[in-house]
Amino acid sequence: AKVMRETCYEVLEAVGKKDDPLFKLAMELERIALQDPYFVEKKLYPNVDFYSGITLSAIGIPTNMFTVIFALARTVGW
């Protein structure tokens, strides 16, 4: 997830969408989750799908394709 987080931020910067309201909302949710006492205590962090979903959306992939792409990425491990 750490690598995907970096990639997500790079893609948002590259496509000029880092100021898009939807992406700002996602980044605010990330910030809140990383500071929330419950999340910190339980060591919960946004997962790779959180960042890959933002990235896929930023590059114009339709949301109805997300599940297929997420599954495809996991086939190596399956």
DSSP file (Angstrom, degrees, kcal/mol; ACC not computed):
  #  RESIDUE AA STRUCTURE BP1 BP2  ACC     N-H-->O    O-->H-N    N-H-->O    O-->H-N    TCO  KAPPA ALPHA  PHI   PSI    X-CA   Y-CA   Z-CA
    1    1 A A     >        0   0    0      0, 0.0     4,-2.5     0, 0.0     5,-0.2   0.000 360.0 360.0 360.0 -33.3    0.0    0.0    0.0
    2    2 A K  H  >  +     0   0    0      2,-0.2     4,-1.8     1,-0.2     5,-0.1   0.916 360.0  45.0 -63.3 -41.6    2.9    2.4    0.7
    3    3 A V  H  > S+     0   0    0      1,-0.2     4,-2.3     2,-0.2    -1,-0.2   0.919 114.0  49.1 -66.9 -43.5    4.2    2.0   -2.9
    4    4 A M  H  > S+     0   0    0      1,-0.2     4,-2.8     2,-0.2    -2,-0.2   0.850 107.1  57.0 -65.7 -33.2    0.7    2.4   -4.3
    5    5 A R  H  X S+     0   0    0     -4,-2.5     4,-2.3     2,-0.2    -1,-0.2   0.941 108.5  45.9 -60.9 -47.3    0.2    5.5   -2.2
    6    6 A E  H  X S+     0   0    0     -4,-1.8     4,-2.3     1,-0.2    -2,-0.2   0.918 113.6  49.2 -61.4 -43.9    3.3    7.1   -3.7
    7    7 A T  H  X S+     0   0    0     -4,-2.3     4,-2.8     2,-0.2     5,-0.2   0.909 108.7  54.0 -61.5 -42.8    2.2    6.0   -7.2
    8    8 A C  H  X S+     0   0    0     -4,-2.8     4,-2.6     1,-0.2    -2,-0.2   0.933 110.0  45.7 -57.4 -49.0   -1.3    7.5   -6.5
    9    9 A Y  H  X S+     0   0    0     -4,-2.3     4,-2.0     1,-0.2    -1,-0.2   0.888 112.9  51.1 -63.6 -39.4    0.1   10.8   -5.6
   10   10 A E  H  X S+     0   0    0     -4,-2.3     4,-2.7     2,-0.2    -2,-0.2   0.917 111.6  47.2 -63.8 -43.4    2.4   10.8   -8.6
   11   11 A V  H  X S+     0   0    0     -4,-2.8     4,-2.7     2,-0.2     6,-0.3   0.928 110.2  51.9 -65.8 -45.3   -0.4   10.0  -11.0
   12   12 A L  H  <>S+     0   0    0     -4,-2.6     5,-2.1    -5,-0.2     6,-0.9   0.900 113.9  45.0 -57.6 -40.4   -2.7   12.7   -9.5
   13   13 A E  H ><5S+     0   0    0     -4,-2.0     3,-0.8    -5,-0.2    -2,-0.2   0.929 113.1  50.2 -67.2 -45.7    0.1   15.2   -9.9
   14   14 A A  H 3<5S+     0   0    0     -4,-2.7    -2,-0.2     1,-0.2    -1,-0.2   0.858 115.0  41.4 -64.6 -37.7    0.9   14.1  -13.5
   15   15 A V  T 3<5S-     0   0    0     -4,-2.7    -1,-0.2    -5,-0.1    -2,-0.2   0.439 110.8-119.2 -92.6   1.3   -2.7   14.2  -14.7
   16   16 A G  T < 5S+     0   0    0     -3,-0.8     3,-0.2    -4,-0.4    -3,-0.2   0.802  79.8 117.6  71.6  30.1   -3.4   17.5  -12.9
   17   17 A K    > < +     0   0    0     -5,-2.1     3,-1.7    -6,-0.3     6,-0.2   0.265  31.4 106.3-111.8  11.6   -6.2   16.1  -10.7
   18   18 A K  T 3  S+     0   0    0     -6,-0.9    -1,-0.1     1,-0.3    -5,-0.1   0.737  86.4  46.4 -65.2 -18.8   -4.7   16.6   -7.3
   19   19 A D  T 3  S+     0   0    0     -3,-0.2    -1,-0.3    -7,-0.2    -2,-0.1   0.365  81.2 123.6-102.0   3.9   -7.1   19.6   -6.8
   20   20 A D    <>  -     0   0    0     -3,-1.7     4,-2.5     1,-0.1     3,-0.3  -0.441  68.9-126.6 -62.8 135.2  -10.2   17.7   -8.0
   21   21 A P  H  > S+     0   0    0      0, 0.0     4,-2.2     0, 0.0     5,-0.1   0.859 107.5  52.2 -55.9 -39.1  -12.9   17.8   -5.3
   22   22 A L  H  > S+     0   0    0      1,-0.2     4,-2.0     2,-0.2     5,-0.1   0.913 112.9  44.1 -64.3 -41.9  -13.4   14.0   -5.3
   23   23 A F  H  > S+     0   0    0     -3,-0.3     4,-2.3    -6,-0.2    -1,-0.2   0.847 110.6  54.4 -72.9 -33.5   -9.7   13.3   -4.9
   24   24 A K  H  X S+     0   0    0     -4,-2.5     4,-2.0     2,-0.2    -1,-0.2   0.898 108.2  51.0 -64.0 -38.7   -9.4   16.0   -2.2
   25   25 A L  H  X S+     0   0    0     -4,-2.2     4,-2.4    -5,-0.2    -2,-0.2   0.923 109.5  49.8 -62.6 -44.6  -12.2   14.2   -0.3
   26   26 A A  H  X S+     0   0    0     -4,-2.0     4,-2.1     1,-0.2    -2,-0.2   0.903 111.2  48.7 -61.4 -41.5  -10.3   10.9   -0.7
   27   27 A M  H  X S+     0   0    0     -4,-2.3     4,-2.3     2,-0.2    -1,-0.2   0.845 110.0  52.0 -69.0 -32.6   -7.1   12.5    0.6
   28   28 A E  H  X S+     0   0    0     -4,-2.0     4,-2.6     2,-0.2    -2,-0.2   0.899 108.6  50.7 -68.9 -40.0   -9.0   14.0    3.5
   29   29 A L  H  X S+     0   0    0     -4,-2.4     4,-2.6     2,-0.2    -2,-0.2   0.899 110.3  50.5 -61.3 -40.5  -10.5   10.6    4.4
   30   30 A E  H  X S+     0   0    0     -4,-2.1     4,-2.4     2,-0.2    -2,-0.2   0.942 110.6  48.7 -61.1 -47.6   -6.9    9.2    4.3
   31   31 A R  H  X S+     0   0    0     -4,-2.3     4,-0.9     1,-0.2    -2,-0.2   0.915 112.6  47.6 -60.1 -45.1   -5.7   12.0    6.6
   32   32 A I  H >X S+     0   0    0     -4,-2.6     4,-1.7     1,-0.2     3,-0.7   0.926 111.9  49.8 -63.3 -45.4   -8.5   11.4    9.1
   33   33 A A  H 3< S+     0   0    0     -4,-2.6    -1,-0.2     1,-0.2    -2,-0.2   0.889 108.8  52.2 -61.9 -39.5   -8.1    7.6    9.1
   34   34 A L  H 3< S+     0   0    0     -4,-2.4    -1,-0.2     1,-0.2    -2,-0.2   0.697 117.9  37.9 -71.9 -17.5   -4.3    8.0    9.8
   35   35 A Q  H << S+     0   0    0     -4,-0.9    -1,-0.2    -3,-0.7    -2,-0.2   0.566  86.2 112.5-107.3 -12.4   -5.0   10.3   12.8
   36   36 A D     X  -     0   0    0     -4,-1.7     4,-2.7     1,-0.1     5,-0.2  -0.432  66.6-136.6 -66.1 129.4   -8.1    8.6   14.2
   37   37 A P  H  > S+     0   0    0      0, 0.0     4,-3.0     0, 0.0     5,-0.2   0.871 102.9  52.0 -56.1 -40.2   -7.2    7.1   17.6
   38   38 A Y  H  > S+     0   0    0      2,-0.2     4,-2.3     1,-0.2     5,-0.2   0.945 112.6  44.5 -61.8 -47.6   -9.2    3.9   16.9
   39   39 A F  H  >>S+     0   0    0      2,-0.2     5,-3.0     1,-0.2     4,-0.5   0.898 115.6  48.0 -63.7 -41.0   -7.4    3.4   13.6
   40   40 A V  H ><5S+     0   0    0     -4,-2.7     3,-0.8     3,-0.2    -2,-0.2   0.932 112.3  48.8 -65.3 -46.0   -4.0    4.2   15.2
   41   41 A E  H 3<5S+     0   0    0     -4,-3.0    -2,-0.2     1,-0.2    -1,-0.2   0.893 117.2  40.8 -61.1 -41.3   -4.6    1.8   18.1
   42   42 A K  H 3<5S-     0   0    0     -4,-2.3    -1,-0.2    -5,-0.2    -2,-0.2   0.457 110.1-123.3 -86.9  -1.1   -5.7   -1.0   15.9
   43   43 A K  T <<5 +     0   0    0     -3,-0.8     2,-0.4    -4,-0.5    -3,-0.2   0.922  52.5 163.4  56.6  48.1   -2.9   -0.2   13.4
   44   44 A L      < +     0   0    0     -5,-3.0    -1,-0.2   -11,-0.1    -2,-0.1  -0.825  10.4 174.6 -98.9 135.6   -5.4    0.2   10.5
   45   45 A Y        -     0   0    0     -2,-0.4     2,-0.0    -5,-0.0   -15,-0.0  -0.933  42.6 -84.8-134.7 156.0   -4.3    1.9    7.4
   46   46 A P        -     0   0    0      0, 0.0     2,-0.1     0, 0.0   -16,-0.0  -0.404  55.2-131.1 -57.8 138.4   -5.9    2.6    3.9
   47   47 A N    >>  -     0   0    0      1,-0.1     4,-1.4    -2,-0.0     3,-0.7  -0.260  23.7 -92.6 -91.6 179.7   -5.3   -0.5    1.8
   48   48 A V  H 3> S+     0   0    0      1,-0.3     4,-2.9     2,-0.2     5,-0.2   0.834 122.9  59.2 -61.3 -33.9   -3.9   -0.9   -1.7
   49   49 A D  H 3> S+     0   0    0      2,-0.2     4,-2.3     1,-0.2    -1,-0.3   0.835  99.8  57.7 -66.9 -31.0   -7.4   -0.9   -3.2
   50   50 A F  H <> S+     0   0    0     -3,-0.7     4,-1.6     2,-0.2    -1,-0.2   0.960 114.6  36.6 -59.7 -50.7   -8.0    2.6   -1.7
   51   51 A Y  H  X S+     0   0    0     -4,-1.4     4,-2.3     2,-0.2    -2,-0.2   0.879 116.9  50.9 -73.1 -38.0   -5.0    4.0   -3.5
   52   52 A S  H  X S+     0   0    0     -4,-2.9     4,-3.1     2,-0.2     5,-0.2   0.877 108.2  54.0 -69.5 -34.3   -5.4    2.0   -6.7
   53   53 A G  H  X S+     0   0    0     -4,-2.3     4,-2.2    -5,-0.2    -1,-0.2   0.920 110.1  46.4 -62.4 -43.2   -9.1    3.0   -7.0
   54   54 A I  H  X S+     0   0    0     -4,-1.6     4,-2.3    -5,-0.2    -2,-0.2   0.925 114.6  48.4 -62.6 -44.3   -8.1    6.7   -6.8
   55   55 A T  H  X S+     0   0    0     -4,-2.3     4,-1.6     2,-0.2    -2,-0.2   0.932 111.2  48.8 -63.3 -47.6   -5.4    6.1   -9.3
   56   56 A L  H  <>S+     0   0    0     -4,-3.1     5,-2.5     1,-0.2     4,-0.2   0.908 112.6  48.8 -60.4 -42.4   -7.7    4.2  -11.8
   57   57 A S  H ><5S+     0   0    0     -4,-2.2     3,-1.4    -5,-0.2    -1,-0.2   0.906 107.5  55.4 -63.3 -41.4  -10.3    6.9  -11.5
   58   58 A A  H 3<5S+     0   0    0     -4,-2.3    -1,-0.2     1,-0.3    -2,-0.2   0.825 107.9  48.5 -62.6 -32.2   -7.7    9.6  -12.1
   59   59 A I  T 3<5S-     0   0    0     -4,-1.6    -1,-0.3    -5,-0.1    -2,-0.2   0.380 124.0-102.5 -93.2   6.4   -6.6    8.0  -15.4
   60   60 A G  T < 5 +     0   0    0     -3,-1.4    -3,-0.2     1,-0.3    -2,-0.1   0.627  64.3 154.3  92.4  14.2  -10.2    7.7  -16.6
   61   61 A I      < -     0   0    0     -5,-2.5    -1,-0.3    -6,-0.2     5,-0.1  -0.625  49.9-113.2 -75.3 129.9  -10.9    4.0  -16.0
   62   62 A P    >   -     0   0    0      0, 0.0     3,-2.2     0, 0.0     4,-0.4  -0.354  19.2-124.3 -63.8 142.8  -14.7    3.5  -15.5
   63   63 A T  G >  S+     0   0    0      1,-0.3     3,-1.3     2,-0.2     4,-0.5   0.778 107.9  67.3 -61.4 -26.8  -15.7    2.4  -12.0
   64   64 A N  G 3  S+     0   0    0      1,-0.2    -1,-0.3     2,-0.1     4,-0.3   0.603  99.3  53.3 -71.0  -7.0  -17.5   -0.7  -13.3
   65   65 A M  G <> S+     0   0    0     -3,-2.2     4,-2.3     2,-0.1    -1,-0.2   0.520  84.1  87.9 -97.9  -9.4  -14.1   -2.0  -14.4
   66   66 A F  H <> S+     0   0    0     -3,-1.3     4,-3.1    -4,-0.4     5,-0.2   0.921  86.3  50.1 -57.8 -48.4  -12.4   -1.6  -11.0
   67   67 A T  H  > S+     0   0    0     -4,-0.5     4,-2.6     1,-0.2    -1,-0.2   0.904 111.4  49.2 -59.7 -42.4  -13.4   -5.0   -9.7
   68   68 A V  H  > S+     0   0    0     -4,-0.3     4,-2.6     2,-0.2    -1,-0.2   0.922 113.7  45.7 -62.6 -44.6  -12.1   -6.7  -12.8
   69   69 A I  H  X S+     0   0    0     -4,-2.3     4,-2.1     2,-0.2    -2,-0.2   0.904 112.3  50.8 -67.7 -41.3   -8.8   -4.9  -12.6
   70   70 A F  H  X S+     0   0    0     -4,-3.1     4,-0.9    -5,-0.2    -2,-0.2   0.929 114.1  45.2 -60.9 -44.2   -8.5   -5.6   -8.8
   71   71 A A  H >X S+     0   0    0     -4,-2.6     4,-0.8    -5,-0.2     3,-0.6   0.909 109.8  54.4 -66.0 -42.3   -9.2   -9.3   -9.5
   72   72 A L  H >< S+     0   0    0     -4,-2.6     3,-0.9     1,-0.3     4,-0.4   0.898 105.2  53.8 -58.7 -41.3   -6.8   -9.5  -12.4
   73   73 A A  H 3< S+     0   0    0     -4,-2.1     3,-0.4     1,-0.2     4,-0.3   0.791 108.9  50.4 -64.5 -26.8   -4.0   -8.0  -10.3
   74   74 A R  H XX S+     0   0    0     -4,-0.9     4,-1.7    -3,-0.6     3,-0.7   0.585  83.7  88.5 -88.3 -10.5   -4.6  -10.8   -7.7
   75   75 A T  T << S+     0   0    0     -3,-0.9    -1,-0.2    -4,-0.8    -2,-0.1   0.808  80.6  62.1 -61.0 -29.0   -4.5  -13.7  -10.2
   76   76 A V  T 34 S+     0   0    0     -3,-0.4    -1,-0.3    -4,-0.4    -2,-0.1   0.919 108.7  41.9 -61.2 -43.0   -0.7  -14.0   -9.8
   77   77 A G  T <4        0   0    0     -3,-0.7    -1,-0.2    -4,-0.3    -2,-0.2   0.776 360.0 360.0 -75.3 -27.5   -1.2  -14.8   -6.2
   78   78 A W     <        0   0    0     -4,-1.7    -1,-0.2     0, 0.0    -2,-0.2   0.499 360.0 360.0 -71.8 360.0   -4.1  -17.1   -6.7
